[in-house]
Amino acid sequence: MSELNKIVMKIVSKGKGILAADESTGTMSKRLDSVGVKSTSDSRLSFRETLFSSEGMKNFIGGVILYDETIKQTTSSGVKIPELINKSGAVTGIKVDTGAKDLSGSRSEKITEGLDGLRDRLKEYYTLGARFTKWRAVYSISSSTPSKLSLISNAHALARYASLVQEANMVPIVEPELLMDGNHDIKKCYEVTAEILKICYEQLDLFKIDLSGTILKPNMILPGKDCEKKASTEEIAEMTVNCLKESVPNKVPGIAFLSGGQSELEATKNLNTINKINNTNFIMTFSYGRALQQSALKYWGKNQKDIINTKKIFNHRSKMNNLSVKAEWSEQKESQTAA
């Protein structure tokens, strides 16, 4: 077992998953605005510190993805954020891309940037305590997208990123996200996701990436949010498992799904059904942002001094996702534990 693989297994084993707390300052400000809280460096830290010091962190979270601001912050009790995360038994991670910009040659599509200076930034993040990283590429479905240009250029950037990260002795999360926007059906999502993954792994192979030291963070196979024909949980699970089995090399140890527009309950329920039929070697877990934090954030927005109950809400959501990784979640357990 390589050192990188050991890090992966620490993050994704025992039913644990990843808390994606890597919202940029702009995105986090929008989230705080939505619950009536003024966004400041202190308010952003206060909410995150509440989650990072919860029981749910110790029991159900194997890794936390941070943003540049957060990894450098110190808690109210004088403990550095990476130290707080490590104390809970989780691994500190960091988002290293600098966002999706217009793709030259195809203005309706995006290319993720952040390769310039990445080697030096990785050294700094390693010193700060990070042991895994995240880079998100985004694709959309329309009559003309995703184009070959978008597929190849984003996959190439993901592979260059992964190569630099492994060189720095950290685990890269490879996140090719097909957005839910559009009226495409679930079959179209399957076809395009399979193509995205195939090209990504061709590029990763070209760069000789040690796949056993990576985590894939894909979208589930879902119909577009404007599609009239809805899909059942069973259909979503079956098509997701089949797509990954067909498109992802066996050497990849862990697949941590993004929630991508699903509600908290949908993300938990779909993951549970996926794991009920998971007949692959992949550990299939979660890397959720909103689908882990939204209820806790709403409550905290109204009751910022009530840390205990904010933590309880986060603990509940984390536990439900832990059960879904083990295919043990049910609507009965959802309501019992919430009560």
N, C-alpha and C positions, 0 to 999 in steps of 0.2 A: 504494500500500500504506500503510495507516494505521499509526501507531506501535503501536497495540494489536495489529494483525495481525502486525506484525514480531515482537512478543514471542511470540505464538502459534506462529509458524513456527520461531522459535528453539527452542521447547520440543518441538515434534512432528516436525520434519523430520529427514532422514537416518536414519530408522529408530529415532530416540530416543523415549523415553517418560518417564513421571513416576514417581518414587519417592514413595509416600505414607508419609511419616514423621511424620504428624500425630496419632499416638495421644495421647490425653489422658493425664495423669499416672496416672489410675486404670487405663486400658487398658494402658498400658506397664508398670505395676506387675504386672498379671496376667501379661503376656507374660514378664517377667523371673522372676516366681515360678515359672512353668511350666518354666523351665530352671535353677531353683535359685539364682538371683542375687537378692540383696536390692536392692530398688528404692530408689535415692537419686538426688538430682539429679546426682551424679557418675557413677553407674553408667549412668543413662539417656544422659548426654552421651557417656560412653566408647564405648558401642556405636554410637551414631549417628555420632560422629566417625570411627570405624573405617570405616564405609560411605562417608561423605562424602569421605574422602581416598583412596578406591580408584581403580584404573585403570578399573573398570567405570563409575564416575561420569563420568570424562572421555570415555569412548568411547560409552556407551550411554544415559546419562540426560540428558534435556534440561531437567528441572525437578524440584524437590524441594518437597513440601508440608510445612511445619513447624507445630508447635504453639506457643502463646504462650511457654511456658517456653524452648523450644529456640532461637527466633529471637533471644532476648536473651542467650544463653550465649556464652562464650568458650572456645576449645579449649585443650588442655594446652600448645600452643605459643604461646598468646597471640593467636591469630587469631579474630576474631568468626565465628560460624557462617555468616552470610550471605556473608561475604567468602570463606570456604573453599569454599562452593558456587559462587560466581561465578568463583573461580579455576579451577575444573574446567570452566568453560564452560557450566554449567547456570544456570537462572534460579531465584531464591528465591521460594517461594510460602508462603502462610499460611492456615491454617483459621480462618475468622472466625465461624462459627456457634457458639452456646453449647450445642448439643445438642438432642436430640429430647425433648419433654415431652408429657404427656397432652394430647390435643386436646379442648378444652372442647366438649361437645355430642356427642362420640363417644369415650368413654373407652378403647375398645379400639384407638384409633389415635393416631398421634403428629403433632405439629407442631414444626417446627424453630424455635428461638428465637435471638435475637442481634441483632435490628434496632435495639434501643435503644442509642444511643451509638455505632453502627457508623461513622458519618461521621468522628468524632474518632479512633476506633481505627484506621481506614484511613490517616489522615494519619500516625499514629505508625508503623504498619507500613511505610508507604512510606519514611519517614525511616530506618527500620532496614534497608531494602534489599529489601523485598518488591515484586515486580512482577506477581504474580498471586495469586488467592485461591481458597478453596474453601468451598462451602456445600452440605451434604448434606440432602436431604429423603428420608424413608423411608416406604414404602408396603408394605402386606401384603395377601395374597390370602386371603380366607375366604368363607363363604357371604354375609356382609354387608359385606365390605370389598374394595377401597377404596371409601369412600363419596364422594359428590359433594363433600361438605364437605371431606374430606381432600384430594381432587384439586385443588380450587380454592384452598383456603387455603395449601397448600404451594407451589403454582405461583405464587401471588401473592407469597408471601414470597421465593421464588427470584428473581422479577422485580424486586422492590424492592431486594433485595441486589445484583443485577447492575447496576442503575441507579446505586447509590451507588458501586460499585467502579469502573465506567467513569468516573464523575465524578471519581474520585481518580486517574485515569490508570493503572489496573491492569486486568488481564484477569480476568474472573470464570470460574471453572469452575462449570458448572451441573450438579449431581449429583442427579438424581432416581433413587433406588435402590429397585427393587422387590425385596424380600427373597426369598430362596430357601425360607424356611420354608413348610411346607404340603405337601399331597399333590396339588396341581393339576398338570395335564399341560402340555406345552410350548406347546400351542395356546392355553391360557388365559393363559400368561405373555405370549405374543405380543399377544393382544387387549388385555390390561391395560397392558402397556408402551406400546403404540401410543396408547392413550387418555391415559396420563400425559404422554407427549411432546407430543401434540396440544394439551392444555390448557396445558402449560408454554410452548410457543411462541406460543400466543395471548396469554398474559400478558406474555411478553417483547416481543412486538410492540406491545402496549398501552403499554409503558414506553419504546418506541422504542430498544431495545437494538441496538447495532451488532453484529450476529451474527458479522461477520468478525473481531471482537475478543473472541470467546468460545471456550471449549472445552466440549464436552459430555462428561460422565462417566456413562454409563449402565451398567445391567446387561446382560449377554448374555441372549439368549432361551434359557432353560433350564427343564426341568421342576422342580417343587418337590422338595426333598430327600427327602420321604417318598413321592414318586410311585413306584408300582410299575413303570410303563413308562419305562424309561430311553431317552434319546435318543442317537443317534450323533453324533460330532463333525461329520459332514457336514450332518446335519439342524440342529444348533445353528447352524452357520455360515450355512446358507441362510436360516433363519428370522430370524437376527439382521440379516443384510444387507438382507433384504426389509423388515423392520420399520423400520429406520433410513431406508431409501430412501423409504419411504412417509410417514414421520412427521417427518423432520428437514429444515428448509429448506436448500437448496443453499449458502447463504451461510456456513454453519458450516464452518470449515476443518478442524477436528480433532475426532475422537472418540477419547477415551482411556478404555477399558473399566476398570471396577472388577473385581476378581477374585471378590468376594462369595461366599465359602464354597467356592470351587474349590481344589483342591490346586495346588501350584506347576506340576506337569506338565500338569494339565488346562487351567489358565489359558494356558499357553504353546501347547499343542497346538490349543486352540480358536481362539486368536487367529491362529495360522498358517493354519488352514483358512479362517477368515474372510477373510484377506488373499489367499488363493489365488483366491477368487471375488469379491473386492471390485471391482465394476464401477461404483462411485460416484466422485464427486469428493472424497469425504472421505478424509483421512489417518486410518487406523484403527490406533491404537496402544494402549499400556497405561498405566494409573495404578494400580499394584499396591502393596499394603502387605505383608501376610503372604506373598503369592505371589512376592515378591522377597526377603524378609528371613528367612523361617522357617528355612531350612537353615543360614544363616549364624548366626542367633541360637542355634540348638540347639548348634552347634559352639562358639561363643564362650562359651556358658554353662558348658561344661566346661573350656574352654581360654582363659580371659580374657587371658592374656599372649601367646597365639599370634595376633597381629594379622595376620601374613602369610597364614596359611591361612584365617582368617576372611574376609579380603578376597578370596582366591582363590575361595571358595565363592560370595560375592556377585557377583564378576566373571562367573563361569560363568552364574549365573541371569540376570544382566542381558544377557549376550551371547545367551543362548537366546531371550530375549524380543525382542531387537533383530533376530535372524534371523526370528522369527515375524512382525514388522512387515513384513519384506521378503518374506514367504512362502518363506523359504529354510531353515526349521527342519526337522529330521528326527530320528527316534529314534536313528539312527546318529550324527549330530552330537552329540546329547545325551549319549550314552554315551562317545564319543570324547573330547569336550572335558572331561567330568567326570573321566575317567581321567587 
